[in-house]
Amino acid sequence: MHNRHYFQPRPAFSDDAADYVLHFIDVTRPDLTQYPQISQLGDWMHYGENDYRFWSHISKNDLTATISQATGITADHFEIIDSADFKGYSYF
Protein backbone atom coordinates (compact mmCIF):
# COMPACT_ATOMS: atom_id res chain seq x y z
CA MET A 1 0.00 0.00 0.00
CA HIS A 2 1.27 3.46 -0.88
CA ASN A 3 1.45 6.17 1.74
CA ARG A 4 -0.25 9.16 0.09
CA HIS A 5 -0.10 11.69 2.95
CA TYR A 6 -3.73 12.68 2.42
CA PHE A 7 -3.82 14.82 5.53
CA GLN A 8 -0.47 16.53 5.09
CA PRO A 9 -0.93 20.30 5.28
CA ARG A 10 -1.06 22.08 1.96
CA PRO A 11 1.79 24.52 1.33
CA ALA A 12 0.85 28.19 1.52
CA PHE A 13 -0.12 29.10 -2.03
CA SER A 14 -2.87 31.16 -3.56
CA ASP A 15 -6.29 29.53 -3.23
CA ASP A 16 -7.03 29.81 -6.94
CA ALA A 17 -4.07 27.60 -7.91
CA ALA A 18 -4.84 24.30 -9.63
CA ASP A 19 -4.24 21.13 -7.60
CA TYR A 20 -2.22 18.53 -9.57
CA VAL A 21 -0.53 15.17 -9.12
CA LEU A 22 2.57 14.47 -11.21
CA HIS A 23 2.86 10.70 -11.64
CA PHE A 24 5.99 9.10 -13.13
CA ILE A 25 5.62 5.90 -15.15
CA ASP A 26 8.47 3.37 -15.47
CA VAL A 27 11.09 5.90 -14.33
CA THR A 28 12.40 6.92 -10.93
CA ARG A 29 10.84 10.10 -9.62
CA PRO A 30 13.43 12.85 -10.19
CA ASP A 31 14.52 15.23 -7.45
CA LEU A 32 12.85 18.46 -8.51
CA THR A 33 15.21 20.53 -6.38
CA GLN A 34 17.74 19.82 -9.14
CA TYR A 35 15.45 21.61 -11.63
CA PRO A 36 14.78 25.15 -10.38
CA GLN A 37 12.86 26.03 -13.55
CA ILE A 38 10.31 23.39 -12.48
CA SER A 39 10.32 23.83 -8.71
CA GLN A 40 9.59 27.56 -9.13
CA LEU A 41 6.32 26.86 -10.97
CA GLY A 42 4.36 26.04 -7.82
CA ASP A 43 4.33 24.47 -4.37
CA TRP A 44 5.46 20.83 -4.44
CA MET A 45 5.39 17.92 -2.01
CA HIS A 46 6.27 14.23 -2.28
CA TYR A 47 3.14 12.15 -2.78
CA GLY A 48 3.59 8.39 -2.58
CA GLU A 49 6.59 6.65 -4.12
CA ASN A 50 6.44 7.92 -7.72
CA ASP A 51 4.41 11.09 -7.47
CA TYR A 52 4.48 14.74 -6.53
CA ARG A 53 1.44 16.73 -5.51
CA PHE A 54 1.59 20.39 -6.38
CA TRP A 55 -0.36 23.60 -6.72
CA SER A 56 0.29 25.92 -9.63
CA HIS A 57 -1.21 28.54 -11.91
CA ILE A 58 0.44 26.94 -14.95
CA SER A 59 -1.65 24.88 -17.41
CA LYS A 60 -1.18 21.12 -17.78
CA ASN A 61 0.17 21.58 -21.32
CA ASP A 62 2.76 24.15 -20.25
CA LEU A 63 3.76 22.03 -17.25
CA THR A 64 4.16 18.96 -19.46
CA ALA A 65 6.40 20.84 -21.89
CA THR A 66 8.52 22.40 -19.13
CA ILE A 67 8.97 19.14 -17.20
CA SER A 68 9.89 17.22 -20.34
CA GLN A 69 12.34 19.87 -21.54
CA ALA A 70 14.03 20.36 -18.15
CA THR A 71 14.36 16.70 -17.12
CA GLY A 72 14.72 15.02 -20.51
CA ILE A 73 11.90 12.64 -19.52
CA THR A 74 9.43 12.25 -22.36
CA ALA A 75 5.74 12.85 -21.72
CA ASP A 76 5.17 9.10 -22.23
CA HIS A 77 6.83 8.54 -18.85
CA PHE A 78 4.79 10.92 -16.72
CA GLU A 79 1.23 12.06 -16.31
CA ILE A 80 -0.18 15.24 -14.82
CA ILE A 81 -3.53 14.69 -13.15
CA ASP A 82 -5.72 17.71 -12.42
CA SER A 83 -7.89 17.35 -9.33
CA ALA A 84 -10.68 19.22 -11.16
CA ASP A 85 -11.03 16.12 -13.36
CA PHE A 86 -12.06 14.10 -10.28
CA LYS A 87 -14.91 16.16 -8.83
CA GLY A 88 -17.06 14.02 -6.64
CA TYR A 89 -14.31 11.45 -6.10
CA SER A 90 -12.01 10.91 -3.15
CA TYR A 91 -8.89 10.45 -5.28
CA PHE A 92 -7.03 13.34 -3.71
Biopython code that builds the backbone (N, CA, C, O; Angstrom):
import numpy as np
from Bio.PDB.StructureBuilder import StructureBuilder

atoms = [
    (1, "MET", "N", (0.845, -1.173, 0.000)),
    (1, "MET", "CA", (0.000, 0.000, 0.000)),
    (1, "MET", "C", (0.893, 1.239, 0.000)),
    (1, "MET", "O", (1.908, 1.288, 0.695)),
    (2, "HIS", "N", (0.506, 2.223, -0.777)),
    (2, "HIS", "CA", (1.271, 3.456, -0.875)),
    (2, "HIS", "C", (0.806, 4.457, 0.169)),
    (2, "HIS", "O", (-0.390, 4.611, 0.413)),
    (3, "ASN", "N", (1.755, 5.126, 0.772)),
    (3, "ASN", "CA", (1.454, 6.170, 1.736)),
    (3, "ASN", "C", (1.270, 7.473, 0.976)),
    (3, "ASN", "O", (2.241, 8.010, 0.444)),
    (4, "ARG", "N", (0.061, 7.991, 0.910)),
    (4, "ARG", "CA", (-0.248, 9.161, 0.093)),
    (4, "ARG", "C", (-0.233, 10.481, 0.862)),
    (4, "ARG", "O", (-0.323, 11.538, 0.238)),
    (5, "HIS", "N", (-0.127, 10.464, 2.158)),
    (5, "HIS", "CA", (-0.104, 11.695, 2.950)),
    (5, "HIS", "C", (-1.331, 12.562, 2.681)),
    (5, "HIS", "O", (-1.207, 13.762, 2.439)),
    (6, "TYR", "N", (-2.498, 11.957, 2.722)),
    (6, "TYR", "CA", (-3.727, 12.681, 2.420)),
    (6, "TYR", "C", (-3.952, 13.880, 3.327)),
    (6, "TYR", "O", (-4.506, 14.892, 2.898)),
    (7, "PHE", "N", (-3.529, 13.771, 4.569)),
    (7, "PHE", "CA", (-3.824, 14.821, 5.530)),
    (7, "PHE", "C", (-2.629, 15.728, 5.797)),
    (7, "PHE", "O", (-2.635, 16.494, 6.761)),
    (8, "GLN", "N", (-1.619, 15.647, 4.963)),
    (8, "GLN", "CA", (-0.467, 16.529, 5.088)),
    (8, "GLN", "C", (-0.913, 17.948, 4.760)),
    (8, "GLN", "O", (-1.645, 18.155, 3.792)),
    (9, "PRO", "N", (-0.486, 18.923, 5.548)),
    (9, "PRO", "CA", (-0.931, 20.300, 5.284)),
    (9, "PRO", "C", (-0.492, 20.779, 3.904)),
    (9, "PRO", "O", (0.612, 20.482, 3.446)),
    (10, "ARG", "N", (-1.361, 21.510, 3.269)),
    (10, "ARG", "CA", (-1.061, 22.084, 1.962)),
    (10, "ARG", "C", (-0.096, 23.249, 2.136)),
    (10, "ARG", "O", (-0.250, 24.044, 3.062)),
    (11, "PRO", "N", (0.899, 23.361, 1.255)),
    (11, "PRO", "CA", (1.788, 24.525, 1.330)),
    (11, "PRO", "C", (0.996, 25.816, 1.131)),
    (11, "PRO", "O", (-0.068, 25.818, 0.513)),
    (12, "ALA", "N", (1.521, 26.888, 1.652)),
    (12, "ALA", "CA", (0.848, 28.186, 1.518)),
    (12, "ALA", "C", (0.983, 28.668, 0.082)),
    (12, "ALA", "O", (2.069, 29.055, -0.350)),
    (13, "PHE", "N", (-0.103, 28.644, -0.646)),
    (13, "PHE", "CA", (-0.116, 29.098, -2.033)),
    (13, "PHE", "C", (-1.490, 29.683, -2.291)),
    (13, "PHE", "O", (-2.441, 29.359, -1.578)),
    (14, "SER", "N", (-1.610, 30.509, -3.261)),
    (14, "SER", "CA", (-2.872, 31.165, -3.561)),
    (14, "SER", "C", (-3.998, 30.142, -3.728)),
    (14, "SER", "O", (-3.802, 29.083, -4.325)),
    (15, "ASP", "N", (-5.162, 30.466, -3.202)),
    (15, "ASP", "CA", (-6.288, 29.533, -3.229)),
    (15, "ASP", "C", (-6.820, 29.239, -4.623)),
    (15, "ASP", "O", (-7.517, 28.241, -4.809)),
    (16, "ASP", "N", (-6.514, 30.071, -5.599)),
    (16, "ASP", "CA", (-7.030, 29.812, -6.937)),
    (16, "ASP", "C", (-6.065, 28.976, -7.782)),
    (16, "ASP", "O", (-6.285, 28.814, -8.982)),
    (17, "ALA", "N", (-5.018, 28.453, -7.184)),
    (17, "ALA", "CA", (-4.073, 27.602, -7.906)),
    (17, "ALA", "C", (-4.702, 26.236, -8.171)),
    (17, "ALA", "O", (-5.482, 25.735, -7.361)),
    (18, "ALA", "N", (-4.358, 25.642, -9.307)),
    (18, "ALA", "CA", (-4.840, 24.301, -9.634)),
    (18, "ALA", "C", (-4.094, 23.276, -8.782)),
    (18, "ALA", "O", (-2.918, 23.454, -8.467)),
    (19, "ASP", "N", (-4.783, 22.217, -8.419)),
    (19, "ASP", "CA", (-4.243, 21.130, -7.600)),
    (19, "ASP", "C", (-3.938, 19.961, -8.531)),
    (19, "ASP", "O", (-4.850, 19.404, -9.142)),
    (20, "TYR", "N", (-2.657, 19.581, -8.646)),
    (20, "TYR", "CA", (-2.222, 18.533, -9.568)),
    (20, "TYR", "C", (-1.494, 17.409, -8.840)),
    (20, "TYR", "O", (-0.999, 17.582, -7.726)),
    (21, "VAL", "N", (-1.442, 16.253, -9.499)),
    (21, "VAL", "CA", (-0.532, 15.174, -9.124)),
    (21, "VAL", "C", (0.318, 14.887, -10.355)),
    (21, "VAL", "O", (-0.203, 14.720, -11.458)),
    (22, "LEU", "N", (1.629, 14.831, -10.153)),
    (22, "LEU", "CA", (2.566, 14.471, -11.213)),
    (22, "LEU", "C", (3.007, 13.045, -10.942)),
    (22, "LEU", "O", (3.703, 12.776, -9.963)),
    (23, "HIS", "N", (2.599, 12.129, -11.815)),
    (23, "HIS", "CA", (2.863, 10.697, -11.640)),
    (23, "HIS", "C", (3.875, 10.238, -12.686)),
    (23, "HIS", "O", (3.679, 10.451, -13.883)),
    (24, "PHE", "N", (4.962, 9.605, -12.226)),
    (24, "PHE", "CA", (5.994, 9.098, -13.133)),
    (24, "PHE", "C", (5.748, 7.626, -13.413)),
    (24, "PHE", "O", (5.419, 6.854, -12.513)),
    (25, "ILE", "N", (5.914, 7.247, -14.679)),
    (25, "ILE", "CA", (5.616, 5.896, -15.152)),
    (25, "ILE", "C", (6.907, 5.258, -15.656)),
    (25, "ILE", "O", (7.536, 5.772, -16.581)),
    (26, "ASP", "N", (7.301, 4.142, -15.053)),
    (26, "ASP", "CA", (8.474, 3.365, -15.472)),
    (26, "ASP", "C", (9.788, 4.133, -15.388)),
    (26, "ASP", "O", (10.756, 3.758, -16.050)),
    (27, "VAL", "N", (9.846, 5.187, -14.597)),
    (27, "VAL", "CA", (11.092, 5.904, -14.327)),
    (27, "VAL", "C", (11.095, 6.291, -12.846)),
    (27, "VAL", "O", (10.041, 6.421, -12.223)),
    (28, "THR", "N", (12.276, 6.468, -12.306)),
    (28, "THR", "CA", (12.398, 6.917, -10.926)),
    (28, "THR", "C", (12.002, 8.384, -10.838)),
    (28, "THR", "O", (12.373, 9.191, -11.690)),
    (29, "ARG", "N", (11.256, 8.714, -9.817)),
    (29, "ARG", "CA", (10.842, 10.104, -9.621)),
    (29, "ARG", "C", (12.090, 10.972, -9.461)),
    (29, "ARG", "O", (12.904, 10.719, -8.573)),
    (30, "PRO", "N", (12.252, 11.994, -10.310)),
    (30, "PRO", "CA", (13.432, 12.852, -10.192)),
    (30, "PRO", "C", (13.327, 13.778, -8.983)),
    (30, "PRO", "O", (12.237, 14.046, -8.477)),
    (31, "ASP", "N", (14.466, 14.253, -8.538)),
    (31, "ASP", "CA", (14.522, 15.226, -7.450)),
    (31, "ASP", "C", (14.327, 16.611, -8.061)),
    (31, "ASP", "O", (15.230, 17.137, -8.711)),
    (32, "LEU", "N", (13.164, 17.195, -7.857)),
    (32, "LEU", "CA", (12.848, 18.464, -8.506)),
    (32, "LEU", "C", (13.669, 19.632, -7.980)),
    (32, "LEU", "O", (13.695, 20.693, -8.603)),
    (33, "THR", "N", (14.338, 19.458, -6.849)),
    (33, "THR", "CA", (15.209, 20.535, -6.377)),
    (33, "THR", "C", (16.397, 20.719, -7.319)),
    (33, "THR", "O", (17.061, 21.754, -7.287)),
    (34, "GLN", "N", (16.663, 19.723, -8.150)),
    (34, "GLN", "CA", (17.739, 19.822, -9.135)),
    (34, "GLN", "C", (17.306, 20.587, -10.387)),
    (34, "GLN", "O", (18.124, 20.862, -11.266)),
    (35, "TYR", "N", (16.021, 20.928, -10.463)),
    (35, "TYR", "CA", (15.454, 21.614, -11.629)),
    (35, "TYR", "C", (14.715, 22.871, -11.170)),
    (35, "TYR", "O", (13.489, 22.858, -11.057)),
    (36, "PRO", "N", (15.444, 23.950, -10.905)),
    (36, "PRO", "CA", (14.782, 25.154, -10.377)),
    (36, "PRO", "C", (13.715, 25.717, -11.310)),
    (36, "PRO", "O", (12.756, 26.332, -10.844)),
    (37, "GLN", "N", (13.867, 25.518, -12.625)),
    (37, "GLN", "CA", (12.855, 26.027, -13.548)),
    (37, "GLN", "C", (11.522, 25.305, -13.365)),
    (37, "GLN", "O", (10.479, 25.829, -13.756)),
    (38, "ILE", "N", (11.545, 24.108, -12.776)),
    (38, "ILE", "CA", (10.306, 23.385, -12.476)),
    (38, "ILE", "C", (9.828, 23.714, -11.064)),
    (38, "ILE", "O", (8.655, 24.023, -10.857)),
    (39, "SER", "N", (10.728, 23.648, -10.106)),
    (39, "SER", "CA", (10.318, 23.835, -8.711)),
    (39, "SER", "C", (9.757, 25.229, -8.454)),
    (39, "SER", "O", (9.015, 25.424, -7.491)),
    (40, "GLN", "N", (10.095, 26.199, -9.295)),
    (40, "GLN", "CA", (9.588, 27.559, -9.128)),
    (40, "GLN", "C", (8.174, 27.745, -9.681)),
    (40, "GLN", "O", (7.581, 28.811, -9.511)),
    (41, "LEU", "N", (7.635, 26.733, -10.333)),
    (41, "LEU", "CA", (6.319, 26.855, -10.967)),
    (41, "LEU", "C", (5.155, 26.646, -10.011)),
    (41, "LEU", "O", (4.000, 26.830, -10.395)),
    (42, "GLY", "N", (5.440, 26.266, -8.774)),
    (42, "GLY", "CA", (4.358, 26.043, -7.822)),
    (42, "GLY", "C", (4.889, 25.528, -6.507)),
    (42, "GLY", "O", (6.096, 25.532, -6.267)),
    (43, "ASP", "N", (3.981, 25.085, -5.653)),
    (43, "ASP", "CA", (4.330, 24.470, -4.374)),
    (43, "ASP", "C", (4.246, 22.961, -4.534)),
    (43, "ASP", "O", (3.218, 22.434, -4.959)),
    (44, "TRP", "N", (5.328, 22.265, -4.194)),
    (44, "TRP", "CA", (5.461, 20.828, -4.438)),
    (44, "TRP", "C", (5.626, 20.064, -3.138)),
    (44, "TRP", "O", (6.196, 20.576, -2.175)),
    (45, "MET", "N", (5.124, 18.834, -3.113)),
    (45, "MET", "CA", (5.392, 17.916, -2.006)),
    (45, "MET", "C", (5.456, 16.493, -2.563)),
    (45, "MET", "O", (4.812, 16.177, -3.563)),
    (46, "HIS", "N", (6.239, 15.643, -1.903)),
    (46, "HIS", "CA", (6.268, 14.232, -2.277)),
    (46, "HIS", "C", (4.892, 13.643, -2.014)),
    (46, "HIS", "O", (4.221, 14.011, -1.050)),
    (47, "TYR", "N", (4.478, 12.726, -2.880)),
    (47, "TYR", "CA", (3.139, 12.150, -2.781)),
    (47, "TYR", "C", (3.244, 10.695, -3.207)),
    (47, "TYR", "O", (3.202, 10.397, -4.400)),
    (48, "GLY", "N", (3.377, 9.794, -2.259)),
    (48, "GLY", "CA", (3.587, 8.391, -2.585)),
    (48, "GLY", "C", (5.015, 8.153, -3.039)),
    (48, "GLY", "O", (5.900, 8.971, -2.787)),
    (49, "GLU", "N", (5.239, 7.025, -3.711)),
    (49, "GLU", "CA", (6.592, 6.646, -4.121)),
    (49, "GLU", "C", (7.020, 7.238, -5.457)),
    (49, "GLU", "O", (8.206, 7.501, -5.654)),
    (50, "ASN", "N", (6.090, 7.456, -6.377)),
    (50, "ASN", "CA", (6.437, 7.916, -7.722)),
    (50, "ASN", "C", (5.809, 9.251, -8.092)),
    (50, "ASN", "O", (5.875, 9.666, -9.249)),
    (51, "ASP", "N", (5.211, 9.918, -7.138)),
    (51, "ASP", "CA", (4.414, 11.094, -7.465)),
    (51, "ASP", "C", (4.868, 12.331, -6.701)),
    (51, "ASP", "O", (5.559, 12.255, -5.685)),
    (52, "TYR", "N", (4.450, 13.469, -7.233)),
    (52, "TYR", "CA", (4.479, 14.743, -6.526)),
    (52, "TYR", "C", (3.062, 15.288, -6.552)),
    (52, "TYR", "O", (2.332, 15.093, -7.524)),
    (53, "ARG", "N", (2.679, 15.962, -5.498)),
    (53, "ARG", "CA", (1.441, 16.729, -5.511)),
    (53, "ARG", "C", (1.858, 18.188, -5.505)),
    (53, "ARG", "O", (2.778, 18.573, -4.783)),
    (54, "PHE", "N", (1.184, 18.999, -6.309)),
    (54, "PHE", "CA", (1.588, 20.394, -6.379)),
    (54, "PHE", "C", (0.428, 21.293, -6.755)),
    (54, "PHE", "O", (-0.587, 20.859, -7.300)),
    (55, "TRP", "N", (0.620, 22.566, -6.440)),
    (55, "TRP", "CA", (-0.361, 23.603, -6.719)),
    (55, "TRP", "C", (0.322, 24.645, -7.582)),
    (55, "TRP", "O", (1.413, 25.116, -7.261)),
    (56, "SER", "N", (-0.331, 25.004, -8.685)),
    (56, "SER", "CA", (0.294, 25.921, -9.631)),
    (56, "SER", "C", (-0.765, 26.667, -10.428)),
    (56, "SER", "O", (-1.917, 26.243, -10.511)),
    (57, "HIS", "N", (-0.354, 27.776, -11.006)),
    (57, "HIS", "CA", (-1.214, 28.544, -11.909)),
    (57, "HIS", "C", (-0.894, 28.223, -13.366)),
    (57, "HIS", "O", (-1.478, 28.824, -14.268)),
    (58, "ILE", "N", (0.006, 27.303, -13.609)),
    (58, "ILE", "CA", (0.442, 26.938, -14.955)),
    (58, "ILE", "C", (-0.480, 25.845, -15.502)),
    (58, "ILE", "O", (-0.915, 24.973, -14.750)),
    (59, "SER", "N", (-0.779, 25.883, -16.796)),
    (59, "SER", "CA", (-1.654, 24.877, -17.407)),
    (59, "SER", "C", (-0.954, 23.521, -17.499)),
    (59, "SER", "O", (0.273, 23.439, -17.450)),
    (60, "LYS", "N", (-1.746, 22.469, -17.632)),
    (60, "LYS", "CA", (-1.180, 21.120, -17.778)),
    (60, "LYS", "C", (-0.263, 21.031, -18.994)),
    (60, "LYS", "O", (0.796, 20.409, -18.919)),
    (61, "ASN", "N", (-0.652, 21.641, -20.107)),
    (61, "ASN", "CA", (0.171, 21.582, -21.320)),
    (61, "ASN", "C", (1.516, 22.270, -21.121)),
    (61, "ASN", "O", (2.552, 21.745, -21.531)),
    (62, "ASP", "N", (1.503, 23.438, -20.496)),
    (62, "ASP", "CA", (2.755, 24.149, -20.246)),
    (62, "ASP", "C", (3.626, 23.401, -19.243)),
    (62, "ASP", "O", (4.846, 23.348, -19.397)),
    (63, "LEU", "N", (3.004, 22.822, -18.218)),
    (63, "LEU", "CA", (3.764, 22.033, -17.249)),
    (63, "LEU", "C", (4.398, 20.816, -17.915)),
    (63, "LEU", "O", (5.562, 20.503, -17.662)),
    (64, "THR", "N", (3.641, 20.136, -18.759)),
    (64, "THR", "CA", (4.163, 18.962, -19.460)),
    (64, "THR", "C", (5.382, 19.334, -20.297)),
    (64, "THR", "O", (6.401, 18.644, -20.258)),
    (65, "ALA", "N", (5.277, 20.413, -21.046)),
    (65, "ALA", "CA", (6.398, 20.844, -21.891)),
    (65, "ALA", "C", (7.615, 21.224, -21.052)),
    (65, "ALA", "O", (8.738, 20.849, -21.389)),
    (66, "THR", "N", (7.408, 21.957, -19.973)),
    (66, "THR", "CA", (8.516, 22.400, -19.126)),
    (66, "THR", "C", (9.195, 21.222, -18.435)),
    (66, "THR", "O", (10.424, 21.150, -18.395)),
    (67, "ILE", "N", (8.408, 20.303, -17.893)),
    (67, "ILE", "CA", (8.974, 19.136, -17.202)),
    (67, "ILE", "C", (9.762, 18.272, -18.175)),
    (67, "ILE", "O", (10.863, 17.825, -17.856)),
    (68, "SER", "N", (9.213, 18.037, -19.346)),
    (68, "SER", "CA", (9.892, 17.218, -20.344)),
    (68, "SER", "C", (11.196, 17.869, -20.803)),
    (68, "SER", "O", (12.225, 17.201, -20.907)),
    (69, "GLN", "N", (11.151, 19.154, -21.073)),
    (69, "GLN", "CA", (12.337, 19.870, -21.544)),
    (69, "GLN", "C", (13.423, 19.917, -20.467)),
    (69, "GLN", "O", (14.597, 19.699, -20.765)),
    (70, "ALA", "N", (13.044, 20.199, -19.227)),
    (70, "ALA", "CA", (14.026, 20.360, -18.152)),
    (70, "ALA", "C", (14.663, 19.037, -17.736)),
    (70, "ALA", "O", (15.870, 18.974, -17.503)),
    (71, "THR", "N", (13.853, 17.980, -17.641)),
    (71, "THR", "CA", (14.358, 16.704, -17.122)),
    (71, "THR", "C", (14.844, 15.754, -18.205)),
    (71, "THR", "O", (15.619, 14.839, -17.926)),
    (72, "GLY", "N", (14.395, 15.964, -19.439)),
    (72, "GLY", "CA", (14.716, 15.024, -20.505)),
    (72, "GLY", "C", (13.840, 13.779, -20.476)),
    (72, "GLY", "O", (14.070, 12.841, -21.239)),
    (73, "ILE", "N", (12.844, 13.763, -19.605)),
    (73, "ILE", "CA", (11.902, 12.639, -19.519)),
    (73, "ILE", "C", (10.751, 12.930, -20.474)),
    (73, "ILE", "O", (10.103, 13.971, -20.371)),
    (74, "THR", "N", (10.500, 12.019, -21.394)),
    (74, "THR", "CA", (9.427, 12.245, -22.358)),
    (74, "THR", "C", (8.068, 12.164, -21.676)),
    (74, "THR", "O", (7.915, 11.531, -20.632)),
    (75, "ALA", "N", (7.098, 12.809, -22.281)),
    (75, "ALA", "CA", (5.742, 12.850, -21.720)),
    (75, "ALA", "C", (5.105, 11.465, -21.644)),
    (75, "ALA", "O", (4.093, 11.295, -20.963)),
    (76, "ASP", "N", (5.672, 10.477, -22.326)),
    (76, "ASP", "CA", (5.173, 9.101, -22.227)),
    (76, "ASP", "C", (5.464, 8.497, -20.855)),
    (76, "ASP", "O", (4.852, 7.502, -20.467)),
    (77, "HIS", "N", (6.402, 9.103, -20.121)),
    (77, "HIS", "CA", (6.833, 8.543, -18.845)),
    (77, "HIS", "C", (6.342, 9.331, -17.635)),
    (77, "HIS", "O", (6.795, 9.093, -16.515)),
    (78, "PHE", "N", (5.427, 10.259, -17.849)),
    (78, "PHE", "CA", (4.789, 10.925, -16.718)),
    (78, "PHE", "C", (3.405, 11.404, -17.125)),
    (78, "PHE", "O", (3.093, 11.575, -18.304)),
    (79, "GLU", "N", (2.602, 11.610, -16.112)),
    (79, "GLU", "CA", (1.225, 12.056, -16.313)),
    (79, "GLU", "C", (0.921, 13.136, -15.289)),
    (79, "GLU", "O", (1.279, 13.009, -14.118)),
    (80, "ILE", "N", (0.266, 14.189, -15.726)),
    (80, "ILE", "CA", (-0.184, 15.237, -14.817)),
    (80, "ILE", "C", (-1.691, 15.094, -14.675)),
    (80, "ILE", "O", (-2.434, 15.158, -15.654)),
    (81, "ILE", "N", (-2.122, 14.902, -13.446)),
    (81, "ILE", "CA", (-3.535, 14.685, -13.152)),
    (81, "ILE", "C", (-4.065, 15.926, -12.447)),
    (81, "ILE", "O", (-3.531, 16.335, -11.416)),
    (82, "ASP", "N", (-5.098, 16.515, -12.993)),
    (82, "ASP", "CA", (-5.723, 17.708, -12.424)),
    (82, "ASP", "C", (-6.854, 17.268, -11.500)),
    (82, "ASP", "O", (-7.722, 16.495, -11.905)),
    (83, "SER", "N", (-6.847, 17.751, -10.274)),
    (83, "SER", "CA", (-7.890, 17.351, -9.327)),
    (83, "SER", "C", (-9.279, 17.760, -9.806)),
    (83, "SER", "O", (-10.269, 17.139, -9.417)),
    (84, "ALA", "N", (-9.371, 18.790, -10.640)),
    (84, "ALA", "CA", (-10.675, 19.217, -11.158)),
    (84, "ALA", "C", (-11.318, 18.132, -12.018)),
    (84, "ALA", "O", (-12.535, 18.124, -12.197)),
    (85, "ASP", "N", (-10.508, 17.218, -12.552)),
    (85, "ASP", "CA", (-11.032, 16.118, -13.356)),
    (85, "ASP", "C", (-11.707, 15.053, -12.502)),
    (85, "ASP", "O", (-12.366, 14.161, -13.035)),
    (86, "PHE", "N", (-11.551, 15.136, -11.179)),
    (86, "PHE", "CA", (-12.064, 14.103, -10.282)),
    (86, "PHE", "C", (-13.081, 14.659, -9.301)),
    (86, "PHE", "O", (-13.134, 14.213, -8.155)),
    (87, "LYS", "N", (-13.878, 15.606, -9.718)),
    (87, "LYS", "CA", (-14.905, 16.160, -8.835)),
    (87, "LYS", "C", (-15.869, 15.057, -8.422)),
    (87, "LYS", "O", (-16.330, 14.269, -9.248)),
    (88, "GLY", "N", (-16.155, 15.018, -7.156)),
    (88, "GLY", "CA", (-17.065, 14.015, -6.638)),
    (88, "GLY", "C", (-16.378, 12.724, -6.241)),
    (88, "GLY", "O", (-17.027, 11.810, -5.732)),
    (89, "TYR", "N", (-15.071, 12.632, -6.465)),
    (89, "TYR", "CA", (-14.313, 11.445, -6.103)),
    (89, "TYR", "C", (-13.408, 11.761, -4.925)),
    (89, "TYR", "O", (-13.159, 12.927, -4.620)),
    (90, "SER", "N", (-12.925, 10.740, -4.275)),
    (90, "SER", "CA", (-12.006, 10.914, -3.150)),
    (90, "SER", "C", (-10.588, 10.549, -3.554)),
    (90, "SER", "O", (-9.829, 10.032, -2.735)),
    (91, "TYR", "N", (-10.218, 10.807, -4.800)),
    (91, "TYR", "CA", (-8.886, 10.452, -5.285)),
    (91, "TYR", "C", (-7.809, 11.229, -4.555)),
    (91, "TYR", "O", (-6.767, 10.670, -4.213)),
    (92, "PHE", "N", (-8.041, 12.493, -4.316)),
    (92, "PHE", "CA", (-7.035, 13.342, -3.710)),
    (92, "PHE", "C", (-7.272, 13.414, -2.223)),
    (92, "PHE", "O", (-6.527, 14.087, -1.511)),
]
sb = StructureBuilder()
sb.init_structure("model")
sb.init_model(0)
sb.init_chain("A")
sb.init_seg("    ")
for serial, (resi, resn, name, xyz) in enumerate(atoms, 1):
    if name == "N":
        sb.init_residue(resn, " ", resi, " ")
    sb.init_atom(name, np.array(xyz, "f"), 0.0, 1.0, " ", f" {name:<3s}", serial, name[0])
structure = sb.get_structure()
